[in-house]
């Protein structure tokens, strides 16, 4: 059997790509969760501390967007991190409606060490992927994510279904 026939047996459909991506993500994610739990943190706490370490002080709204938490969950998480002495919240000097979140010295010390440990743990999780493949994978995943995001914002599900079914959308839909 020639290589052209062998390659053609690989399922490259969108659904198969999604399933493979999903399974790979879940496996790598399990490594991340296990390591972060060993640091005596939950994923959202680690994410908030990491964002503040690398981005500096952020508003509650900015931080919420970075770690994808609702405002109610953010309040609980910030209270938890505040009780541990890792973050502090303060009103903005110009607009009192805005609350800034920053790492305390103790928070900086904790997340710097935790982040370096986590970097190493994630290197071990992806050790089977060589550097050149990592670069290609990162570029491909960015292209995939940006294209999917563009399609989400540019077309409604009903429009997509109507077009694929071959019928035109009426003005009543």
N, C-alpha and C positions, 0 to 999 in steps of 0.2 A: 504494500500500500504506500503510495507516495505521500509526502508531507502535506501537499495541498488538500488531499482528502481528509487526512487526520485533523488538520486545523479546522476544516469546515464542520467537524462534528462538535466543536465547542459551541455551546449555546450562548450567543451574544445578545439575546433579547433583553429588553428593558426589565422585564420581570425577573429574569435570572440574574442580571447585574444587581438589581435591588436586593435579592435574596443573599447573594454572595457578600455584598457590602454589609448588609444587616448582620449576618452571622460573624463576619470578621470584626465588625464594630463591637458586637456583644462580647466576643472573646477578649478583645483588648480592653474594653470597658470593665470587664470582671477583674482584670489585673489592676486597673486603676482603683476601683472600689476597694479591693482587698488591701492594697498598699495604703490608701488614704485612711481606711478604718484602723490599720495598724498604727497610724500616727495619732490616733485618738481624736479623729475629726470626721465629720460627715462631708459629703461631696460639696454641698453648697457653702459650708464654712471654708473649706480649702479653696474653692473657686473665688470667694469674696476676698480672702486674704491674698491670694495670688494676684488678682486684678489690682488690688491696692498696692501691692509690692511693685508691680511692673508699670502701672499707670499713674501712681501717686494718688493724692486725695481726689475723691469723686463725690458727686452729689448722690443722694440715695437713689434718685431716678436713673442716673448713669450706671451706677453699680448694679441696680436691679436688671437693667437691659443686658449688661455683660454676663451676668450669671443666670439670666432667665428665670427670675423669681417674681411672684406677684408681690404687691405692696404689703399685704398681710404677712406673707412668708418672710419678706425682708425685715419687717419689724421684729418678728420672733428671732430671726437669725442674728440681727444686729444686737438685740438685747442679750442673747446668749454669748456672743463674742465680747460685748461690753462687760458683762459680768466676769468673764475670764481675764479682763484687762488687756485685750488684744486690739480693740478698736475704740475710737471715741468719735462722737457725733457733736457737731457744733453748728450753730446758726451762721449763715452767710452774713458777712459784715454789711453788705449792701441790701440784700433781700432776705428778710427774716423767714420767709416761706421756704427757703432753700436750706436743706440740712447737708452739711459736708461730712463725709466719713473719711477718717484717716487712721493709719496704723499707729499704735503706740510703740514705744521702743521695744516692749516685750513682744508685741505682735510682729514687728520687723524681725526680731531675733528668731522667733518661732518659725515664721513662714520661710525665711531664707534657708534655714536648715532643712525644713520639711520639703521645700521645693527641690533642693539639690538631691535629697534622698529619692524623691518622686521621679525626678529626671532619670536617675539610674534605674529605678524599677521599670520605667516605661521603655528604656533602652533594652532591658532584658526581655520585655514582652514582645518587642518587634525585632529581636535579634536575627530572625531568619530572613529578613528583607535587607538585601545589600544596598549600599549607598546609591548606586545608579537607579535601582528600582524604586527607592524611596523618593528620589527627585521626580521621576516620571509619575509615580503614584500621586504625589502632592500636586503636581501640575494637572493631572487628569481629574483628581477629586475637586480641585478648585473650579475647573471648567464645568464639571458636572453640577456642582452646587450653584454656581453663578447662572448657568443655563436654566436649571430647574427654578431658581428664584425669579429669573426674568419671566419665565412662562407663567409662574404663579401670579405675578403682579400684572401681567399683560393680557391674560385671557381667563375668562370665567369657565368653570367646569361645564356649564350648560352650553356655552358657545362651542367648546371643544367637542362635546358629545354630538351636538347638532351637525357640526362640520364633518365629523367622522362618519355619521350615519347617512350623509349625502343629502340631507334636507337643509333647507334654509330656515333660519329662525324667523318666525313671524314677529310682528310688532306687538302681538298680544303676549308673547312669552316673557 
